[in-house]
Amino acid sequence: MQALILAGGEGTRLKPFTNVIPKPLVPIGDLPILEVVLRQLKYHGADRIVLAVNKLARLIEAFFGDGSRLGLKIVYSLEDKPLGTAGPIRLADNLDEDFIVMNGDLLTTIDYSAFFQRHRTSGATATIATFQKEVKIDLGVLEMREESFANYVEKPIYHFTVSMGIYALNRRVIQFIDSGKKFDMPDLVLALHKAGEKILCYSGDYEWLDIGRIDDYEKAVQLFEANKDKYLVGGELSEVKRGSK
């Protein structure tokens, strides 16, 4: 299984941490978040990784090298300008017929192998990993009909199906990506939908947190420290314990 990991973001919402280190190297517990992702992918069968890098790329490459420390083969795809979240797919060499594309700053318990196999057996051009996100509004919400009051809902909780930033793609998606300019994953998904391509939405029993803001980061650290066995399973957890002695 091959995965392309997007590791070139600016990380502006995590400043000042990302002023000096790239976002994928921000630590949660004993490990950078990207290493947690890499160890999870390896456990679920990934053996080849493409790291799409931009900002502070040399630090990422210096830390992970060729991936042999983790039992992976890692190559790097360098953007000379920001290409969005889908643009780097065009730059990557030797992509498999089907592969995973994902953000490098996620904390999740998804079974990547089951996700990938569902994509392959479905015949979909793209499969999007989804999560049921609960959003609490800490205010009283007014419902109105024009200027007239209709209802008052105190601190409501809404539920949305959101993208986790994890995709399984067929290589043919490359033809839908505009070359040389910024092109994001939502742009690609909408282009595939417009063209009538099959797009699958995958759901399952797993946890997920996008480490995009300071409060998300703090929550991720707490979750990881309290539940390492959920996020690093099998030999991956024992390797971390040995390395921390």
Secondary structure, 3 states (H helix, E strand, C coil): CEEEEECCCCCHHHCCHHHCCCHHHCEECCEEHHHHHHHHHHHCCCCEEEEEECCCHHHHHHHHCCCHHHCCEEEEEECCCCCCCCCHHHHCCCCCCEEEEEECCEEECCCHHHHHHHHHHHCCCEEEEEEEEEEECCCEEEEEECCEEEEEEECCEEEEEEEEEEEEEEHHHHHHCCCCCCCCHHHHHHHHHHCCCCEEEECCCCCEEECCCHHHHHHHHHHHHHCHHHHCCCHHHHHHHHHCC
